[in-house]
């Protein structure tokens, strides 16, 4: 059963929720610098065969499309449907270190402009965090965790 929704793009048209999710997945892979070689029909067939379409998404208890070994492109034979938790666990246990993985994502996103909404949300988040003054250097630090990290790294000889 195809659900039809109106989606705002350069050219306004009606598309199925499946196609919207497909385009989002393809765009996210592109932003992360990962080749995406699945056609819409291949992508949809993988989800339908898994029986997990209704459970897909981000966060605990949901399912995602994973790549074998978290390497290579999104293509038939290199992807499978996996729980979000297992995918995150596999990424931590993989051959590459977490810092290496983070660096690659950072490199892929470097230079890309954030949307005005993302900038505004970040500003609101920073404003709502409590501020603390370091008792050793009187520096103003946002958030208790950041203060703890600041003291541990800058004043380790004192503590």
PyMOL CGO cylinders between C-alpha atoms (Angstrom):
from pymol import cmd
from pymol.cgo import CYLINDER

trace = [
    CYLINDER, 0.00, 0.00, 0.00, 1.54, 3.30, -1.05, 0.3, 1, 1, 1, 1, 1, 1,
    CYLINDER, 1.54, 3.30, -1.05, 0.89, 6.33, 1.13, 0.3, 1, 1, 1, 1, 1, 1,
    CYLINDER, 0.89, 6.33, 1.13, 0.86, 9.56, -0.82, 0.3, 1, 1, 1, 1, 1, 1,
    CYLINDER, 0.86, 9.56, -0.82, 2.03, 12.81, 0.71, 0.3, 1, 1, 1, 1, 1, 1,
    CYLINDER, 2.03, 12.81, 0.71, 2.85, 16.25, -0.65, 0.3, 1, 1, 1, 1, 1, 1,
    CYLINDER, 2.85, 16.25, -0.65, 6.55, 16.95, -0.50, 0.3, 1, 1, 1, 1, 1, 1,
    CYLINDER, 6.55, 16.95, -0.50, 8.19, 20.33, -1.13, 0.3, 1, 1, 1, 1, 1, 1,
    CYLINDER, 8.19, 20.33, -1.13, 11.03, 20.15, -3.63, 0.3, 1, 1, 1, 1, 1, 1,
    CYLINDER, 11.03, 20.15, -3.63, 12.24, 22.46, -6.39, 0.3, 1, 1, 1, 1, 1, 1,
    CYLINDER, 12.24, 22.46, -6.39, 9.37, 21.18, -8.49, 0.3, 1, 1, 1, 1, 1, 1,
    CYLINDER, 9.37, 21.18, -8.49, 6.25, 20.53, -6.45, 0.3, 1, 1, 1, 1, 1, 1,
    CYLINDER, 6.25, 20.53, -6.45, 4.79, 17.10, -7.07, 0.3, 1, 1, 1, 1, 1, 1,
    CYLINDER, 4.79, 17.10, -7.07, 3.18, 14.17, -5.30, 0.3, 1, 1, 1, 1, 1, 1,
    CYLINDER, 3.18, 14.17, -5.30, 5.42, 11.25, -4.29, 0.3, 1, 1, 1, 1, 1, 1,
    CYLINDER, 5.42, 11.25, -4.29, 5.07, 8.20, -2.11, 0.3, 1, 1, 1, 1, 1, 1,
    CYLINDER, 5.07, 8.20, -2.11, 6.51, 8.10, 1.37, 0.3, 1, 1, 1, 1, 1, 1,
    CYLINDER, 6.51, 8.10, 1.37, 8.75, 5.29, 0.11, 0.3, 1, 1, 1, 1, 1, 1,
    CYLINDER, 8.75, 5.29, 0.11, 10.35, 7.51, -2.51, 0.3, 1, 1, 1, 1, 1, 1,
    CYLINDER, 10.35, 7.51, -2.51, 10.77, 10.31, 0.00, 0.3, 1, 1, 1, 1, 1, 1,
    CYLINDER, 10.77, 10.31, 0.00, 12.64, 7.98, 2.39, 0.3, 1, 1, 1, 1, 1, 1,
    CYLINDER, 12.64, 7.98, 2.39, 14.71, 6.60, -0.50, 0.3, 1, 1, 1, 1, 1, 1,
    CYLINDER, 14.71, 6.60, -0.50, 15.82, 10.10, -1.57, 0.3, 1, 1, 1, 1, 1, 1,
    CYLINDER, 15.82, 10.10, -1.57, 16.61, 11.03, 2.06, 0.3, 1, 1, 1, 1, 1, 1,
    CYLINDER, 16.61, 11.03, 2.06, 18.73, 7.86, 2.47, 0.3, 1, 1, 1, 1, 1, 1,
    CYLINDER, 18.73, 7.86, 2.47, 20.58, 8.53, -0.78, 0.3, 1, 1, 1, 1, 1, 1,
    CYLINDER, 20.58, 8.53, -0.78, 21.22, 12.16, 0.18, 0.3, 1, 1, 1, 1, 1, 1,
    CYLINDER, 21.22, 12.16, 0.18, 22.45, 11.20, 3.68, 0.3, 1, 1, 1, 1, 1, 1,
    CYLINDER, 22.45, 11.20, 3.68, 24.87, 8.68, 2.17, 0.3, 1, 1, 1, 1, 1, 1,
    CYLINDER, 24.87, 8.68, 2.17, 26.11, 11.35, -0.23, 0.3, 1, 1, 1, 1, 1, 1,
    CYLINDER, 26.11, 11.35, -0.23, 26.70, 13.80, 2.66, 0.3, 1, 1, 1, 1, 1, 1,
    CYLINDER, 26.70, 13.80, 2.66, 28.70, 11.11, 4.46, 0.3, 1, 1, 1, 1, 1, 1,
    CYLINDER, 28.70, 11.11, 4.46, 30.77, 10.44, 1.33, 0.3, 1, 1, 1, 1, 1, 1,
    CYLINDER, 30.77, 10.44, 1.33, 29.41, 6.90, 0.81, 0.3, 1, 1, 1, 1, 1, 1,
    CYLINDER, 29.41, 6.90, 0.81, 28.53, 5.78, -2.73, 0.3, 1, 1, 1, 1, 1, 1,
    CYLINDER, 28.53, 5.78, -2.73, 24.85, 4.90, -3.12, 0.3, 1, 1, 1, 1, 1, 1,
    CYLINDER, 24.85, 4.90, -3.12, 24.25, 2.52, -6.04, 0.3, 1, 1, 1, 1, 1, 1,
    CYLINDER, 24.25, 2.52, -6.04, 20.78, 1.21, -5.16, 0.3, 1, 1, 1, 1, 1, 1,
    CYLINDER, 20.78, 1.21, -5.16, 17.89, 2.03, -7.47, 0.3, 1, 1, 1, 1, 1, 1,
    CYLINDER, 17.89, 2.03, -7.47, 14.59, 2.88, -5.85, 0.3, 1, 1, 1, 1, 1, 1,
    CYLINDER, 14.59, 2.88, -5.85, 13.15, -0.54, -6.75, 0.3, 1, 1, 1, 1, 1, 1,
    CYLINDER, 13.15, -0.54, -6.75, 16.17, -2.40, -5.30, 0.3, 1, 1, 1, 1, 1, 1,
    CYLINDER, 16.17, -2.40, -5.30, 16.08, -0.32, -2.12, 0.3, 1, 1, 1, 1, 1, 1,
    CYLINDER, 16.08, -0.32, -2.12, 12.34, -0.86, -1.64, 0.3, 1, 1, 1, 1, 1, 1,
    CYLINDER, 12.34, -0.86, -1.64, 12.61, -4.60, -2.32, 0.3, 1, 1, 1, 1, 1, 1,
    CYLINDER, 12.61, -4.60, -2.32, 15.28, -4.99, 0.39, 0.3, 1, 1, 1, 1, 1, 1,
    CYLINDER, 15.28, -4.99, 0.39, 13.04, -3.25, 2.91, 0.3, 1, 1, 1, 1, 1, 1,
    CYLINDER, 13.04, -3.25, 2.91, 9.93, -5.19, 1.88, 0.3, 1, 1, 1, 1, 1, 1,
    CYLINDER, 9.93, -5.19, 1.88, 11.76, -8.55, 2.01, 0.3, 1, 1, 1, 1, 1, 1,
    CYLINDER, 11.76, -8.55, 2.01, 12.96, -7.77, 5.54, 0.3, 1, 1, 1, 1, 1, 1,
    CYLINDER, 12.96, -7.77, 5.54, 9.44, -7.14, 6.84, 0.3, 1, 1, 1, 1, 1, 1,
    CYLINDER, 9.44, -7.14, 6.84, 10.86, -4.31, 9.00, 0.3, 1, 1, 1, 1, 1, 1,
    CYLINDER, 10.86, -4.31, 9.00, 9.62, -1.28, 7.05, 0.3, 1, 1, 1, 1, 1, 1,
    CYLINDER, 9.62, -1.28, 7.05, 7.28, -0.21, 9.85, 0.3, 1, 1, 1, 1, 1, 1,
    CYLINDER, 7.28, -0.21, 9.85, 10.14, -0.44, 12.36, 0.3, 1, 1, 1, 1, 1, 1,
    CYLINDER, 10.14, -0.44, 12.36, 12.74, 1.54, 10.40, 0.3, 1, 1, 1, 1, 1, 1,
    CYLINDER, 12.74, 1.54, 10.40, 14.14, 4.76, 11.78, 0.3, 1, 1, 1, 1, 1, 1,
    CYLINDER, 14.14, 4.76, 11.78, 16.69, 6.23, 14.14, 0.3, 1, 1, 1, 1, 1, 1,
    CYLINDER, 16.69, 6.23, 14.14, 17.22, 5.22, 17.74, 0.3, 1, 1, 1, 1, 1, 1,
    CYLINDER, 17.22, 5.22, 17.74, 16.66, 2.29, 20.05, 0.3, 1, 1, 1, 1, 1, 1,
    CYLINDER, 16.66, 2.29, 20.05, 14.30, -0.42, 18.85, 0.3, 1, 1, 1, 1, 1, 1,
    CYLINDER, 14.30, -0.42, 18.85, 14.37, 0.63, 15.20, 0.3, 1, 1, 1, 1, 1, 1,
    CYLINDER, 14.37, 0.63, 15.20, 15.94, -0.90, 12.10, 0.3, 1, 1, 1, 1, 1, 1,
    CYLINDER, 15.94, -0.90, 12.10, 18.40, 0.52, 9.59, 0.3, 1, 1, 1, 1, 1, 1,
    CYLINDER, 18.40, 0.52, 9.59, 19.98, -0.50, 6.30, 0.3, 1, 1, 1, 1, 1, 1,
    CYLINDER, 19.98, -0.50, 6.30, 23.54, -1.59, 7.12, 0.3, 1, 1, 1, 1, 1, 1,
    CYLINDER, 23.54, -1.59, 7.12, 26.55, -2.24, 4.88, 0.3, 1, 1, 1, 1, 1, 1,
    CYLINDER, 26.55, -2.24, 4.88, 28.55, -5.45, 5.23, 0.3, 1, 1, 1, 1, 1, 1,
    CYLINDER, 28.55, -5.45, 5.23, 31.55, -4.59, 7.40, 0.3, 1, 1, 1, 1, 1, 1,
    CYLINDER, 31.55, -4.59, 7.40, 30.41, -0.95, 7.29, 0.3, 1, 1, 1, 1, 1, 1,
    CYLINDER, 30.41, -0.95, 7.29, 32.47, -0.57, 4.12, 0.3, 1, 1, 1, 1, 1, 1,
    CYLINDER, 32.47, -0.57, 4.12, 31.80, -0.11, 0.42, 0.3, 1, 1, 1, 1, 1, 1,
    CYLINDER, 31.80, -0.11, 0.42, 28.80, 1.40, -1.30, 0.3, 1, 1, 1, 1, 1, 1,
    CYLINDER, 28.80, 1.40, -1.30, 25.12, 0.89, -0.65, 0.3, 1, 1, 1, 1, 1, 1,
    CYLINDER, 25.12, 0.89, -0.65, 24.45, -1.70, -3.35, 0.3, 1, 1, 1, 1, 1, 1,
    CYLINDER, 24.45, -1.70, -3.35, 22.69, -5.05, -3.73, 0.3, 1, 1, 1, 1, 1, 1,
    CYLINDER, 22.69, -5.05, -3.73, 24.75, -7.73, -2.01, 0.3, 1, 1, 1, 1, 1, 1,
    CYLINDER, 24.75, -7.73, -2.01, 26.46, -5.26, 0.31, 0.3, 1, 1, 1, 1, 1, 1,
    CYLINDER, 26.46, -5.26, 0.31, 23.46, -4.20, 2.39, 0.3, 1, 1, 1, 1, 1, 1,
    CYLINDER, 23.46, -4.20, 2.39, 21.11, -5.84, 4.86, 0.3, 1, 1, 1, 1, 1, 1,
    CYLINDER, 21.11, -5.84, 4.86, 18.51, -4.74, 7.39, 0.3, 1, 1, 1, 1, 1, 1,
    CYLINDER, 18.51, -4.74, 7.39, 19.87, -4.64, 10.93, 0.3, 1, 1, 1, 1, 1, 1,
    CYLINDER, 19.87, -4.64, 10.93, 18.75, -3.32, 14.31, 0.3, 1, 1, 1, 1, 1, 1,
    CYLINDER, 18.75, -3.32, 14.31, 20.00, 0.16, 15.16, 0.3, 1, 1, 1, 1, 1, 1,
    CYLINDER, 20.00, 0.16, 15.16, 21.73, -1.14, 18.30, 0.3, 1, 1, 1, 1, 1, 1,
    CYLINDER, 21.73, -1.14, 18.30, 23.51, -3.95, 16.46, 0.3, 1, 1, 1, 1, 1, 1,
    CYLINDER, 23.51, -3.95, 16.46, 24.62, -1.59, 13.69, 0.3, 1, 1, 1, 1, 1, 1,
    CYLINDER, 24.62, -1.59, 13.69, 26.12, 0.83, 16.23, 0.3, 1, 1, 1, 1, 1, 1,
    CYLINDER, 26.12, 0.83, 16.23, 27.80, -2.06, 18.06, 0.3, 1, 1, 1, 1, 1, 1,
    CYLINDER, 27.80, -2.06, 18.06, 29.25, -3.43, 14.82, 0.3, 1, 1, 1, 1, 1, 1,
    CYLINDER, 29.25, -3.43, 14.82, 30.64, 0.01, 13.95, 0.3, 1, 1, 1, 1, 1, 1,
    CYLINDER, 30.64, 0.01, 13.95, 32.42, 0.17, 17.32, 0.3, 1, 1, 1, 1, 1, 1,
    CYLINDER, 32.42, 0.17, 17.32, 33.84, -3.34, 16.94, 0.3, 1, 1, 1, 1, 1, 1,
    CYLINDER, 33.84, -3.34, 16.94, 34.88, -2.94, 13.31, 0.3, 1, 1, 1, 1, 1, 1,
    CYLINDER, 34.88, -2.94, 13.31, 38.43, -2.84, 11.99, 0.3, 1, 1, 1, 1, 1, 1,
    CYLINDER, 38.43, -2.84, 11.99, 38.49, 0.93, 12.02, 0.3, 1, 1, 1, 1, 1, 1,
    CYLINDER, 38.49, 0.93, 12.02, 38.68, 2.83, 15.27, 0.3, 1, 1, 1, 1, 1, 1,
    CYLINDER, 38.68, 2.83, 15.27, 35.87, 5.10, 16.38, 0.3, 1, 1, 1, 1, 1, 1,
    CYLINDER, 35.87, 5.10, 16.38, 38.12, 8.14, 16.06, 0.3, 1, 1, 1, 1, 1, 1,
    CYLINDER, 38.12, 8.14, 16.06, 39.04, 7.18, 12.49, 0.3, 1, 1, 1, 1, 1, 1,
    CYLINDER, 39.04, 7.18, 12.49, 35.35, 6.74, 11.66, 0.3, 1, 1, 1, 1, 1, 1,
    CYLINDER, 35.35, 6.74, 11.66, 34.50, 10.09, 13.27, 0.3, 1, 1, 1, 1, 1, 1,
    CYLINDER, 34.50, 10.09, 13.27, 37.32, 11.78, 11.35, 0.3, 1, 1, 1, 1, 1, 1,
    CYLINDER, 37.32, 11.78, 11.35, 36.00, 10.43, 8.04, 0.3, 1, 1, 1, 1, 1, 1,
    CYLINDER, 36.00, 10.43, 8.04, 32.49, 11.71, 8.78, 0.3, 1, 1, 1, 1, 1, 1,
    CYLINDER, 32.49, 11.71, 8.78, 33.93, 15.06, 9.85, 0.3, 1, 1, 1, 1, 1, 1,
    CYLINDER, 33.93, 15.06, 9.85, 35.98, 15.30, 6.64, 0.3, 1, 1, 1, 1, 1, 1,
    CYLINDER, 35.98, 15.30, 6.64, 32.91, 14.49, 4.55, 0.3, 1, 1, 1, 1, 1, 1,
    CYLINDER, 32.91, 14.49, 4.55, 30.86, 17.21, 6.26, 0.3, 1, 1, 1, 1, 1, 1,
    CYLINDER, 30.86, 17.21, 6.26, 33.60, 19.87, 6.35, 0.3, 1, 1, 1, 1, 1, 1,
    CYLINDER, 33.60, 19.87, 6.35, 32.75, 22.92, 4.28, 0.3, 1, 1, 1, 1, 1, 1,
    CYLINDER, 32.75, 22.92, 4.28, 29.05, 22.07, 4.04, 0.3, 1, 1, 1, 1, 1, 1,
    CYLINDER, 29.05, 22.07, 4.04, 26.84, 24.90, 5.24, 0.3, 1, 1, 1, 1, 1, 1,
    CYLINDER, 26.84, 24.90, 5.24, 24.39, 24.28, 8.06, 0.3, 1, 1, 1, 1, 1, 1,
    CYLINDER, 24.39, 24.28, 8.06, 20.80, 25.27, 7.55, 0.3, 1, 1, 1, 1, 1, 1,
    CYLINDER, 20.80, 25.27, 7.55, 19.48, 28.33, 9.36, 0.3, 1, 1, 1, 1, 1, 1,
    CYLINDER, 19.48, 28.33, 9.36, 17.26, 26.05, 11.45, 0.3, 1, 1, 1, 1, 1, 1,
    CYLINDER, 17.26, 26.05, 11.45, 20.26, 23.94, 12.54, 0.3, 1, 1, 1, 1, 1, 1,
    CYLINDER, 20.26, 23.94, 12.54, 22.21, 27.06, 13.49, 0.3, 1, 1, 1, 1, 1, 1,
    CYLINDER, 22.21, 27.06, 13.49, 19.24, 28.41, 15.47, 0.3, 1, 1, 1, 1, 1, 1,
    CYLINDER, 19.24, 28.41, 15.47, 18.70, 25.11, 17.30, 0.3, 1, 1, 1, 1, 1, 1,
    CYLINDER, 18.70, 25.11, 17.30, 22.38, 24.97, 18.23, 0.3, 1, 1, 1, 1, 1, 1,
    CYLINDER, 22.38, 24.97, 18.23, 22.28, 28.55, 19.54, 0.3, 1, 1, 1, 1, 1, 1,
    CYLINDER, 22.28, 28.55, 19.54, 19.19, 27.83, 21.64, 0.3, 1, 1, 1, 1, 1, 1,
    CYLINDER, 19.19, 27.83, 21.64, 20.80, 24.68, 23.00, 0.3, 1, 1, 1, 1, 1, 1,
    CYLINDER, 20.80, 24.68, 23.00, 23.95, 26.57, 24.00, 0.3, 1, 1, 1, 1, 1, 1,
    CYLINDER, 23.95, 26.57, 24.00, 21.96, 29.38, 25.64, 0.3, 1, 1, 1, 1, 1, 1,
    CYLINDER, 21.96, 29.38, 25.64, 19.88, 26.97, 27.69, 0.3, 1, 1, 1, 1, 1, 1,
    CYLINDER, 19.88, 26.97, 27.69, 22.92, 25.15, 29.15, 0.3, 1, 1, 1, 1, 1, 1,
    CYLINDER, 22.92, 25.15, 29.15, 23.96, 26.24, 32.64, 0.3, 1, 1, 1, 1, 1, 1,
    CYLINDER, 23.96, 26.24, 32.64, 27.26, 28.15, 32.85, 0.3, 1, 1, 1, 1, 1, 1,
    CYLINDER, 27.26, 28.15, 32.85, 29.99, 27.34, 35.37, 0.3, 1, 1, 1, 1, 1, 1,
    CYLINDER, 29.99, 27.34, 35.37, 33.13, 29.23, 36.31, 0.3, 1, 1, 1, 1, 1, 1,
    CYLINDER, 33.13, 29.23, 36.31, 36.33, 27.23, 36.68, 0.3, 1, 1, 1, 1, 1, 1,
    CYLINDER, 36.33, 27.23, 36.68, 37.59, 27.66, 40.23, 0.3, 1, 1, 1, 1, 1, 1,
    CYLINDER, 37.59, 27.66, 40.23, 41.21, 27.51, 39.01, 0.3, 1, 1, 1, 1, 1, 1,
    CYLINDER, 41.21, 27.51, 39.01, 41.29, 29.98, 36.11, 0.3, 1, 1, 1, 1, 1, 1,
    CYLINDER, 41.29, 29.98, 36.11, 37.90, 31.77, 36.30, 0.3, 1, 1, 1, 1, 1, 1,
    CYLINDER, 37.90, 31.77, 36.30, 37.06, 30.72, 32.75, 0.3, 1, 1, 1, 1, 1, 1,
    CYLINDER, 37.06, 30.72, 32.75, 33.31, 30.53, 31.98, 0.3, 1, 1, 1, 1, 1, 1,
    CYLINDER, 33.31, 30.53, 31.98, 32.38, 27.01, 30.83, 0.3, 1, 1, 1, 1, 1, 1,
    CYLINDER, 32.38, 27.01, 30.83, 29.02, 25.87, 29.40, 0.3, 1, 1, 1, 1, 1, 1,
    CYLINDER, 29.02, 25.87, 29.40, 27.77, 22.61, 30.95, 0.3, 1, 1, 1, 1, 1, 1,
    CYLINDER, 27.77, 22.61, 30.95, 28.94, 20.57, 33.94, 0.3, 1, 1, 1, 1, 1, 1,
    CYLINDER, 28.94, 20.57, 33.94, 30.48, 17.85, 31.75, 0.3, 1, 1, 1, 1, 1, 1,
    CYLINDER, 30.48, 17.85, 31.75, 32.54, 20.42, 29.88, 0.3, 1, 1, 1, 1, 1, 1,
    CYLINDER, 32.54, 20.42, 29.88, 33.73, 21.92, 33.17, 0.3, 1, 1, 1, 1, 1, 1,
    CYLINDER, 33.73, 21.92, 33.17, 34.83, 18.51, 34.41, 0.3, 1, 1, 1, 1, 1, 1,
    CYLINDER, 34.83, 18.51, 34.41, 36.67, 17.87, 31.14, 0.3, 1, 1, 1, 1, 1, 1,
    CYLINDER, 36.67, 17.87, 31.14, 38.28, 21.34, 31.27, 0.3, 1, 1, 1, 1, 1, 1,
    CYLINDER, 38.28, 21.34, 31.27, 39.60, 20.77, 34.79, 0.3, 1, 1, 1, 1, 1, 1,
    CYLINDER, 39.60, 20.77, 34.79, 40.88, 17.30, 33.92, 0.3, 1, 1, 1, 1, 1, 1,
    CYLINDER, 40.88, 17.30, 33.92, 42.77, 18.53, 30.83, 0.3, 1, 1, 1, 1, 1, 1,
    CYLINDER, 42.77, 18.53, 30.83, 43.91, 22.03, 31.83, 0.3, 1, 1, 1, 1, 1, 1,
    CYLINDER, 43.91, 22.03, 31.83, 44.45, 21.65, 35.56, 0.3, 1, 1, 1, 1, 1, 1,
    CYLINDER, 44.45, 21.65, 35.56, 45.47, 18.01, 35.96, 0.3, 1, 1, 1, 1, 1, 1,
    CYLINDER, 45.47, 18.01, 35.96, 48.39, 18.90, 38.23, 0.3, 1, 1, 1, 1, 1, 1,
    CYLINDER, 48.39, 18.90, 38.23, 45.99, 20.57, 40.69, 0.3, 1, 1, 1, 1, 1, 1,
    CYLINDER, 45.99, 20.57, 40.69, 43.38, 17.82, 40.93, 0.3, 1, 1, 1, 1, 1, 1,
]
cmd.load_cgo(trace, "trace")
